[in-house]
Amino acid sequence: MSTLKIAIQKSGRLNEDSIQILKDAGISIDNGIDQLKAEASNFPLEVLYLRNSDIPQYLIDGVVDIAIVGDNLLVEKGNSIEVIQKLGFSKCKVSVAVPKAFNYKSVQDLDGMRIATSYPKTVLDFFNSKGVNVDIHQISGSVEIAPNIGLADAIVDIVSSGSTLFKNNLKEVEVIFKSEAVLAVSPKVSPESQKIIDTLKFRIESVLRARKSKYILMNVPNDKIDAVGKILPVLRSLTVLPLAQEGWSSVHSVIDKDSFWDVIDQLKEAGAEGILICPIEKMVL
């Protein structure tokens, strides 16, 4: 069997989250300090630790088969690259920011102005779509300082919490698009590698479903089970087990993590008692 090559960011939060999702998918990676390559001990996978901005080109050239990368980079450098799974972490925005003192009313206010960015294609496409002409200054780092040193009138950069903008006396005025980590595939991937990709994607999907869900157990009077069942978003049907106390059953199901407080309130009103909420490690459908 061939070995699948996957690229992930060399360092930083995206690196940590990428390694974690592979581990949660049951893949053990033997990597040491400052290694640029590492092999999995229990899956046909080799990890290449690369500079984030280089990853799209490695995919296009077929040097790696797949990658975990921010889709903001694919918009900028890899429009031909297929995304097969959104991963739900490393979320951010690609935004326009101006000095706080700038009296901003619309994107038209930036016509003819200098924009500092690490994403020239993204910026050009956005402002062209708005019919606004801008002078792009491409820089590779510390974009947020550009207005303070007179290099630019505004910036386009990644925004997560907004704290970096605040520290540099800037304010966000336009969101070009929202980004997150994705699993992307090279257009030159072989049929044999595609089979391994399908297996890996299946594992990752199971991990992502589990992260979004909680396992719920409760005691319910038998005459209330139908009412409880109408509240719970079940996978197929409720699991109902009789309790030692006559007339009661233990009801099991899966609920969405983001809405479980609302669901619990409804369950209590419907007669459920002794409700337990448990994390799910994997969820295979």
Backbone hydrogen bonds in HBPLUS format (Angstrom, degrees):
<---DONOR---> <-ACCEPTOR-->    atom                        ^
c    i                          cat <-CA-CA->   ^        H-A-AA   ^      H-
h    n   atom  resd res      DA  || num        DHA   H-A  angle D-A-AA Bond
n    s   type  num  typ     dist DA aas  dist angle  dist       angle   num
A0004-LEU N   A0044-PRO O   2.88 MM  40  5.99 166.5  1.90 137.6 134.9     1
A0046-GLU N   A0004-LEU O   2.72 MM  42  6.05 157.0  1.77 168.7 172.3     2
A0065-ASP N   A0005-LYS O   2.87 MM  60  5.28 140.8  2.03 131.0 142.9     3
A0066-ILE N   A0005-LYS O   3.16 MM  61  6.55 161.6  2.19 157.2 161.4     4
A0006-ILE N   A0046-GLU O   2.89 MM  40  6.21 165.7  1.91 163.1 167.2     5
A0048-LEU N   A0006-ILE O   2.82 MM  42  6.08 162.1  1.85 158.5 161.6     6
A0007-ALA N   A0066-ILE O   2.98 MM  59  6.47 153.1  2.05 139.1 145.1     7
A0068-ILE N   A0007-ALA O   3.00 MM  61  6.44 154.9  2.07 168.6 176.6     8
A0008-ILE N   A0048-LEU O   3.04 MM  40  6.38 157.9  2.09 161.0 164.0     9
A0050-LEU N   A0008-ILE O   2.97 MM  42  6.17 161.9  2.00 163.8 167.9    10
A0010-LYS N   A0050-LEU O   2.81 MM  40  4.84 132.2  2.03 143.4 140.0    11
A0016-GLU N   A0012-GLY O   3.20 MM   4  6.60 158.1  2.25 150.2 155.7    12
A0017-ASP N   A0013-ARG O   2.97 MM   4  6.22 167.2  1.99 159.5 162.2    13
A0018-SER N   A0014-LEU O   2.94 MM   4  5.94 148.9  2.04 141.2 149.9    14
A0019-ILE N   A0015-ASN O   3.00 MM   4  6.22 165.2  2.03 154.6 157.7    15
A0020-GLN N   A0016-GLU O   3.02 MM   4  6.17 154.3  2.09 142.8 150.5    16
A0021-ILE N   A0017-ASP O   3.05 MM   4  6.26 156.3  2.11 144.8 149.4    17
A0022-LEU N   A0018-SER O   3.21 MM   4  6.45 152.9  2.29 145.4 152.5    18
A0023-LYS N   A0019-ILE O   2.97 MM   4  6.22 155.8  2.03 148.6 155.5    19
A0024-ASP N   A0020-GLN O   2.82 MM   4  6.06 157.9  1.87 150.6 157.1    20
A0025-ALA N   A0021-ILE O   3.02 MM   4  6.13 128.8  2.29 129.8 142.4    21
A0025-ALA N   A0022-LEU O   3.14 MM   3  4.98 130.4  2.40  90.1 103.7    22
A0027-ILE N   A0022-LEU O   3.04 MM   5  5.52 156.4  2.09 148.9 147.9    23
A0026-GLY N   A0023-LYS O   2.90 MM   3  5.15 151.7  1.98 113.0 115.6    24
A0041-SER N   A0028-SER O   2.86 MM  13  5.75 151.8  1.94 156.3 165.6    25
A0030-ASP N   A0039-GLU O   3.27 MM   9  6.08 171.9  2.27 150.6 149.7    26
A0035-GLN N   A0032-GLY O   3.45 MM   3  5.69 162.2  2.48 124.1 121.0    27
A0049-TYR N   A0036-LEU O   2.90 MM  13  4.93 165.0  1.93 133.2 138.3    28
A0038-ALA N   A0047-VAL O   2.93 MM   9  5.15 144.4  2.06 143.8 151.4    29
A0047-VAL N   A0038-ALA O   2.66 MM   9  5.15 166.1  1.68 170.8 168.8    30
A0040-ALA N   A0045-LEU O   2.91 MM   5  5.46 164.7  1.94 166.1 163.6    31
A0045-LEU N   A0043-PHE O   2.68 MM   2  5.55 129.6  1.92 117.5 100.9    32
A0054-ASP N   A0051-ARG O   2.91 MM   3  5.49 149.8  2.00 118.7 128.1    33
A0055-ILE N   A0052-ASN O   3.23 MM   3  5.58 152.4  2.31 109.7 117.2    34
A0058-TYR N   A0054-ASP O   3.28 MM   4  6.58 154.7  2.35 151.5 159.0    35
A0058-TYR N   A0055-ILE O   3.08 MM   3  5.10 116.8  2.50  99.3 115.0    36
A0059-LEU N   A0055-ILE O   3.05 MM   4  6.36 152.0  2.13 156.3 164.1    37
A0060-ILE N   A0056-PRO O   2.95 MM   4  6.25 163.0  1.98 151.0 155.5    38
A0061-ASP N   A0057-GLN O   2.92 MM   4  6.05 159.2  1.96 150.5 155.3    39
A0063-VAL N   A0058-TYR O   2.99 MM   5  5.16 134.6  2.21 154.2 159.6    40
A0062-GLY N   A0059-LEU O   3.09 MM   3  5.12 147.0  2.20 100.3 110.4    41
A0186-SER N   A0065-ASP O   2.79 MM 121  5.17 169.9  1.80 151.7 149.7    42
A0067-ALA N   A0184-ALA O   2.93 MM 117  5.30 139.9  2.09 146.5 152.2    43
A0184-ALA N   A0067-ALA O   2.90 MM 117  5.30 166.3  1.92 157.7 161.4    44
A0069-VAL N   A0182-VAL O   3.12 MM 113  5.63 153.7  2.19 151.6 157.6    45
A0182-VAL N   A0069-VAL O   2.86 MM 113  5.63 155.4  1.92 146.4 151.8    46
A0073-LEU N   A0070-GLY O   3.03 MM   3  5.74 145.7  2.15 118.2 125.4    47
A0071-ASP N   A0180-GLU O   3.04 MM 109  6.02 164.6  2.06 151.7 152.5    48
A0075-VAL N   A0071-ASP O   3.04 MM   4  6.29 152.2  2.12 145.2 151.6    49
A0076-GLU N   A0072-ASN O   3.21 MM   4  6.38 149.1  2.31 134.6 142.5    50
A0077-LYS N   A0073-LEU O   2.73 MM   4  5.81 160.5  1.77 150.1 155.8    51
A0078-GLY N   A0074-LEU O   2.78 MM   4  4.23 144.4  1.91 114.9 123.3    52
A0081-ILE N   A0078-GLY O   3.04 MM   3  5.43 165.8  2.06 117.4 121.5    53
A0185-VAL N   A0082-GLU O   2.90 MM 103  5.53 160.3  1.94 160.3 166.9    54
A0084-ILE N   A0183-LEU O   2.88 MM  99  5.82 158.5  1.93 167.0 173.9    55
A0183-LEU N   A0085-GLN O   2.75 MM  98  5.10 159.3  1.79 154.2 160.8    56
A0087-LEU N   A0181-ALA O   2.93 MM  94  5.49 166.9  1.94 153.6 150.7    57
A0181-ALA N   A0089-PHE O   2.91 MM  92  5.73 173.0  1.92 167.8 166.5    58
A0092-CYS N   A0179-SER O   2.93 MM  87  5.26 158.1  1.98 141.3 143.3    59
A0179-SER N   A0092-CYS O   2.79 MM  87  5.26 171.4  1.79 147.0 149.9    60
A0093-LYS N   A0159-VAL O   2.87 MM  66  5.10 153.2  1.94 142.0 151.0    61
A0159-VAL N   A0093-LYS O   2.68 MM  66  5.10 154.5  1.75 152.1 159.3    62
A0094-VAL N   A0177-PHE O   2.93 MM  83  5.60 170.2  1.94 171.8 174.3    63
A0176-ILE N   A0094-VAL O   2.75 MM  82  5.57 147.0  1.86 153.2 164.3    64
A0095-SER N   A0157-ASP O   2.93 MM  62  5.70 163.2  1.96 162.8 157.3    65
A0157-ASP N   A0095-SER O   3.03 MM  62  5.70 146.9  2.15 155.0 159.5    66
A0096-VAL N   A0174-GLU O   2.74 MM  78  4.95 158.9  1.78 142.6 150.1    67
A0173-VAL N   A0096-VAL O   2.84 MM  77  5.76 172.5  1.85 156.6 158.6    68
A0174-GLU N   A0096-VAL O   3.40 MM  78  4.95 158.9  2.45 133.3 132.2    69
A0097-ALA N   A0155-ILE O   2.91 MM  58  5.36 161.3  1.95 147.9 151.9    70
A0155-ILE N   A0097-ALA O   2.93 MM  58  5.36 164.6  1.96 156.0 160.4    71
A0098-VAL N   A0171-LYS O   2.95 MM  73  5.55 150.9  2.04 154.0 155.7    72
A0171-LYS N   A0098-VAL O   2.78 MM  73  5.55 153.6  1.85 158.1 166.2    73
A0102-PHE N   A0099-PRO O   2.91 MM   3  5.40 160.2  1.95 117.6 124.2    74
A0100-LYS N   A0169-ASN O   3.09 MM  69  5.88 156.5  2.15 139.3 137.7    75
A0104-TYR N   A0102-PHE O   2.99 MM   2  5.62 125.2  2.30 108.3  92.5    76
A0109-ASP N   A0106-SER O   2.98 MM   3  5.71 161.0  2.01 119.3 124.9    77
A0110-LEU N   A0107-VAL O   3.07 MM   3  5.72 165.5  2.10 117.0 121.6    78
A0111-ASP N   A0108-GLN O   3.17 MM   3  5.50 167.0  2.19 115.6 116.9    79
A0113-MET N   A0110-LEU O   3.05 MM   3  5.36 162.8  2.08 135.0 134.0    80
A0112-GLY N   A0133-ASN O   2.52 MM  21  5.42 172.8  1.52 168.1 167.9    81
A0135-ASP N   A0113-MET O   2.85 MM  22  5.93 172.6  1.86 149.4 151.6    82
A0153-ASP N   A0114-ARG O   2.88 MM  39  5.20 150.2  1.97 127.3 136.4    83
A0154-ALA N   A0114-ARG O   3.16 MM  40  6.51 144.6  2.29 159.9 167.6    84
A0115-ILE N   A0135-ASP O   2.82 MM  20  6.02 158.7  1.86 145.8 151.3    85
A0137-HIS N   A0115-ILE O   2.76 MM  22  5.84 170.2  1.77 151.4 151.2    86
A0116-ALA N   A0154-ALA O   2.99 MM  38  6.44 162.3  2.02 151.5 151.3    87
A0156-VAL N   A0116-ALA O   3.01 MM  40  6.44 147.9  2.11 159.2 162.9    88
A0117-THR N   A0137-HIS O   3.07 MM  20  6.39 151.7  2.16 154.6 156.1    89
A0139-ILE N   A0117-THR O   2.94 MM  22  5.87 158.6  1.99 139.7 146.8    90
A0123-VAL N   A0119-TYR O   3.01 MM   4  6.21 163.5  2.04 158.6 163.7    91
A0124-LEU N   A0120-PRO O   2.88 MM   4  6.01 166.6  1.90 150.8 154.7    92
A0125-ASP N   A0121-LYS O   2.91 MM   4  6.06 167.2  1.93 154.2 157.7    93
A0126-PHE N   A0122-THR O   3.02 MM   4  6.16 158.3  2.07 145.4 151.5    94
A0127-PHE N   A0123-VAL O   2.98 MM   4  6.19 177.0  1.98 162.2 161.8    95
A0128-ASN N   A0124-LEU O   2.90 MM   4  5.87 154.4  1.97 146.4 154.3    96
A0129-SER N   A0125-ASP O   3.07 MM   4  6.14 150.7  2.16 138.9 146.4    97
A0130-LYS N   A0127-PHE O   3.12 MM   3  5.00 136.4  2.32  92.9 105.3    98
A0132-VAL N   A0127-PHE O   2.88 MM   5  5.10 170.1  1.89 154.9 151.9    99
A0131-GLY N   A0128-ASN O   3.03 MM   3  4.95 157.0  2.09 100.9 108.3   100
A0145-ILE N   A0142-SER O   3.29 MM   3  5.94 162.9  2.32 115.1 119.6   101
A0146-ALA N   A0143-VAL O   3.04 MM   3  5.66 160.8  2.08 121.5 127.2   102
A0148-ASN N   A0145-ILE O   3.02 MM   3  5.39 120.2  2.39 109.3 124.5   103
A0149-ILE N   A0145-ILE O   3.25 MM   4  6.55 136.0  2.45 153.6 165.9   104
A0151-LEU N   A0146-ALA O   2.94 MM   5  4.97 140.0  2.11 158.3 152.1   105
A0150-GLY N   A0147-PRO O   3.32 MM   3  5.16 163.1  2.35  99.9 104.4   106
A0166-PHE N   A0162-GLY O   3.09 MM   4  6.34 162.1  2.12 149.8 154.8   107
A0167-LYS N   A0163-SER O   2.96 MM   4  6.18 157.4  2.01 148.9 154.3   108
A0168-ASN N   A0164-THR O   3.22 MM   4  6.37 135.6  2.42 137.6 148.1   109
A0168-ASN N   A0165-LEU O   3.07 MM   3  5.21 132.9  2.30  99.2 112.3   110
A0170-LEU N   A0165-LEU O   2.86 MM   5  4.85 164.3  1.89 143.2 143.2   111
A0169-ASN N   A0166-PHE O   3.16 MM   3  5.15 160.0  2.21 109.7 109.4   112
A0189-VAL N   A0186-SER O   3.43 MM   3  5.53 155.2  2.49 114.8 112.0   113
A0194-GLN N   A0190-SER O   2.88 MM   4  6.12 144.2  2.01 147.4 158.6   114
A0195-LYS N   A0191-PRO O   3.32 MM   4  6.63 142.4  2.48 140.8 147.6   115
A0196-ILE N   A0193-SER O   3.09 MM   3  5.20 118.6  2.48  97.2 111.8   116
A0197-ILE N   A0193-SER O   2.91 MM   4  6.23 154.1  1.98 150.2 158.4   117
A0198-ASP N   A0194-GLN O   2.91 MM   4  6.17 154.3  1.97 147.9 153.9   118
A0199-THR N   A0195-LYS O   3.19 MM   4  6.49 151.6  2.28 139.9 146.8   119
A0200-LEU N   A0196-ILE O   2.92 MM   4  6.20 162.1  1.95 152.8 157.7   120
A0201-LYS N   A0197-ILE O   2.79 MM   4  5.96 162.9  1.81 155.7 160.5   121
A0202-PHE N   A0198-ASP O   3.03 MM   4  6.16 154.2  2.09 141.0 147.7   122
A0203-ARG N   A0199-THR O   3.14 MM   4  6.44 155.6  2.20 146.6 152.5   123
A0204-ILE N   A0200-LEU O   2.95 MM   4  6.23 163.8  1.97 154.5 158.9   124
A0205-GLU N   A0201-LYS O   2.86 MM   4  6.02 159.2  1.90 152.0 157.5   125
A0206-SER N   A0202-PHE O   3.16 MM   4  6.37 149.3  2.26 140.5 148.1   126
A0207-VAL N   A0203-ARG O   3.08 MM   4  6.45 150.9  2.17 147.1 155.0   127
A0208-LEU N   A0204-ILE O   2.89 MM   4  6.17 162.3  1.93 155.2 159.7   128
A0209-ARG N   A0205-GLU O   2.95 MM   4  6.12 159.3  1.99 148.0 153.2   129
A0210-ALA N   A0206-SER O   3.14 MM   4  6.27 156.1  2.20 139.9 146.4   130
A0283-MET N   A0206-SER O   3.25 MM  77  4.80 137.5  2.45 107.2 119.2   131
A0211-ARG N   A0207-VAL O   2.99 MM   4  6.28 151.0  2.07 148.2 156.3   132
A0212-LYS N   A0208-LEU O   3.22 MM   4  6.44 137.6  2.41 140.8 150.8   133
A0212-LYS N   A0209-ARG O   3.19 MM   3  5.27 132.3  2.43  96.0 108.5   134
A0213-SER N   A0210-ALA O   3.17 MM   3  5.18 160.7  2.21 104.3 110.3   135
A0257-LYS N   A0212-LYS O   2.79 MM  45  5.40 178.6  1.79 137.6 137.9   136
A0214-LYS N   A0255-ILE O   2.84 MM  41  5.40 151.1  1.93 156.4 164.1   137
A0255-ILE N   A0214-LYS O   2.90 MM  41  5.40 162.3  1.93 155.3 160.8   138
A0215-TYR N   A0278-CYS O   2.80 MM  63  4.99 163.9  1.82 159.9 158.7   139
A0278-CYS N   A0215-TYR O   2.76 MM  63  4.99 163.2  1.79 152.6 157.5   140
A0216-ILE N   A0253-SER O   2.88 MM  37  5.39 175.2  1.88 149.9 151.5   141
A0253-SER N   A0216-ILE O   2.97 MM  37  5.39 149.4  2.07 152.1 158.4   142
A0217-LEU N   A0276-LEU O   2.93 MM  59  5.09 159.5  1.97 145.9 151.7   143
A0276-LEU N   A0217-LEU O   2.73 MM  59  5.09 166.1  1.75 154.6 158.7   144
A0218-MET N   A0251-VAL O   2.98 MM  33  5.37 139.3  2.15 143.5 155.4   145
A0251-VAL N   A0218-MET O   2.78 MM  33  5.37 161.8  1.82 160.0 165.1   146
A0219-ASN N   A0273-GLU O   2.83 MM  54  5.14 170.7  1.83 160.2 159.1   147
A0273-GLU N   A0219-ASN O   2.81 MM  54  5.14 161.0  1.84 154.7 160.7   148
A0220-VAL N   A0249-SER O   2.84 MM  29  5.46 165.5  1.86 162.3 167.3   149
A0249-SER N   A0220-VAL O   2.95 MM  29  5.46 156.5  2.01 147.4 154.7   150
A0224-LYS N   A0221-PRO O   2.79 MM   3  5.31 162.4  1.82 121.7 127.3   151
A0222-ASN N   A0247-GLY O   2.85 MM  25  5.48 170.9  1.86 142.2 142.7   152
A0225-ILE N   A0222-ASN O   3.43 MM   3  5.42 166.5  2.45 102.9 106.8   153
A0228-VAL N   A0224-LYS O   2.98 MM   4  6.27 158.8  2.03 156.2 162.6   154
A0229-GLY N   A0225-ILE O   2.79 MM   4  5.96 156.5  1.85 152.2 159.4   155
A0230-LYS N   A0226-ASP O   3.20 MM   4  6.45 135.7  2.41 139.2 148.7   156
A0231-ILE N   A0228-VAL O   2.97 MM   3  5.30 145.5  2.09 106.9 117.4   157
A0232-LEU N   A0228-VAL O   3.19 MM   4  6.52 150.9  2.27 153.5 161.6   158
A0239-THR N   A0252-HIS O   3.24 MM  13  5.02 177.2  2.24 148.8 148.2   159
A0252-HIS N   A0239-THR O   2.85 MM  13  5.02 157.5  1.90 147.4 154.2   160
A0241-LEU N   A0250-SER O   2.87 MM   9  5.04 163.6  1.89 146.7 152.3   161
A0250-SER N   A0241-LEU O   2.63 MM   9  5.04 166.4  1.65 160.0 161.6   162
A0243-LEU N   A0248-TRP O   3.12 MM   5  5.67 169.6  2.14 138.3 135.0   163
A0248-TRP N   A0245-GLN O   3.29 MM   3  6.01 144.5  2.43 144.4 143.7   164
A0259-SER N   A0256-ASP O   3.21 MM   3  5.63 150.8  2.30 109.4 117.6   165
A0263-VAL N   A0259-SER O   3.16 MM   4  6.43 158.9  2.21 151.4 157.9   166
A0264-ILE N   A0260-PHE O   2.82 MM   4  5.96 158.6  1.86 149.3 154.6   167
A0265-ASP N   A0261-TRP O   3.16 MM   4  6.41 158.5  2.21 147.5 151.9   168
A0266-GLN N   A0262-ASP O   3.25 MM   4  6.55 155.3  2.32 143.6 149.8   169
A0267-LEU N   A0263-VAL O   2.87 MM   4  6.17 152.1  1.95 151.1 159.9   170
A0268-LYS N   A0264-ILE O   2.95 MM   4  6.19 159.3  2.00 155.5 159.5   171
A0269-GLU N   A0265-ASP O   3.18 MM   4  6.40 158.3  2.23 142.4 148.2   172
A0270-ALA N   A0266-GLN O   3.00 MM   4  6.23 135.9  2.20 138.3 150.6   173
A0270-ALA N   A0267-LEU O   3.08 MM   3  4.96 124.4  2.41  90.4 105.2   174
A0272-ALA N   A0267-LEU O   2.99 MM   5  5.45 164.0  2.01 149.7 144.4   175
A0271-GLY N   A0268-LYS O   3.10 MM   3  5.22 156.4  2.16 102.5 109.9   176
